Protein backbone atom coordinates (compact mmCIF):
# COMPACT_ATOMS: atom_id res chain seq x y z
CA UNK A 1 0.00 0.00 0.00
CA UNK A 2 1.40 3.39 -0.99
CA UNK A 3 1.65 6.23 1.50
CA UNK A 4 1.12 9.92 0.81
CA UNK A 5 4.27 12.00 0.87
CA UNK A 6 3.41 15.12 2.87
CA UNK A 7 5.94 17.90 3.17
CA UNK A 8 6.94 18.95 6.65
CA UNK A 9 5.50 22.15 8.04
CA UNK A 10 7.54 25.06 9.34
CA UNK A 11 6.95 27.24 12.38
CA UNK A 12 4.76 30.21 11.42
CA UNK A 13 2.83 28.50 8.61
CA UNK A 14 -0.91 29.15 8.42
CA UNK A 15 -2.85 25.87 8.42
CA UNK A 16 -6.35 24.47 8.59
CA UNK A 17 -6.67 21.84 11.31
CA UNK A 18 -9.14 18.99 11.71
CA UNK A 19 -9.91 17.41 15.08
CA UNK A 20 -11.34 13.88 14.83
CA UNK A 21 -13.41 11.74 17.14
CA UNK A 22 -11.61 8.75 18.74
CA UNK A 23 -12.71 6.47 15.89
CA UNK A 24 -10.55 8.63 13.62
CA UNK A 25 -12.82 8.97 10.60
CA UNK A 26 -15.37 11.63 11.61
CA UNK A 27 -14.42 15.27 12.07
CA UNK A 28 -15.42 16.77 15.41
CA UNK A 29 -14.13 20.30 14.84
CA UNK A 30 -12.08 22.30 12.35
CA UNK A 31 -10.57 25.74 12.06
CA UNK A 32 -7.52 27.83 11.23
CA UNK A 33 -4.29 28.20 13.13
CA UNK A 34 -0.56 28.83 13.11
CA UNK A 35 2.18 26.24 13.64
CA UNK A 36 4.08 27.31 16.77
CA UNK A 37 6.30 24.23 17.31
CA UNK A 38 7.51 21.12 15.49
CA UNK A 39 7.93 18.11 17.80
CA UNK A 40 10.04 15.10 16.72
CA UNK A 41 10.67 12.08 18.91
CA UNK A 42 11.27 8.34 18.92
CA UNK A 43 8.36 6.18 20.02
CA UNK A 44 10.59 3.21 20.83
CA UNK A 45 8.45 0.56 19.15
CA UNK A 46 8.62 1.79 15.52
CA UNK A 47 11.39 2.73 13.13
CA UNK A 48 12.17 6.39 12.54
CA UNK A 49 11.08 9.59 14.18
CA UNK A 50 7.47 10.59 14.82
CA UNK A 51 6.57 14.21 14.09
CA UNK A 52 3.64 16.23 15.35
CA UNK A 53 2.89 19.93 15.31
CA UNK A 54 1.73 22.30 18.03
CA UNK A 55 -0.83 24.65 16.50
CA UNK A 56 -2.30 27.83 17.99
CA UNK A 57 -6.02 27.51 17.22
CA UNK A 58 -7.57 30.92 16.52
CA UNK A 59 -11.10 29.62 17.07
CA UNK A 60 -10.43 28.47 20.65
CA UNK A 61 -7.44 30.70 21.58
CA UNK A 62 -5.41 27.67 22.71
CA UNK A 63 -2.74 25.27 21.45
CA UNK A 64 -3.18 21.64 20.46
CA UNK A 65 -0.95 18.98 18.90
CA UNK A 66 -1.80 17.52 15.50
CA UNK A 67 -0.25 14.96 13.17
CA UNK A 68 0.58 16.03 9.61
CA UNK A 69 -2.48 14.18 8.27
CA UNK A 70 -4.76 16.41 10.37
CA UNK A 71 -3.37 19.64 8.89
CA UNK A 72 -3.64 21.37 5.52
CA UNK A 73 -1.41 24.22 4.41
CA UNK A 74 -3.37 27.30 3.41
CA UNK A 75 -2.20 28.77 0.13
CA UNK A 76 -1.07 32.36 0.17
CA UNK A 77 -3.25 34.49 -2.07
Secondary structure by P-SEA (a helix, b strand, c coil): cccccccccccbbbbbbbbbccccccccbbbbbbbcbbbbbbccccccbbbbbbbbcccccbbbbbccccbbbbbcc
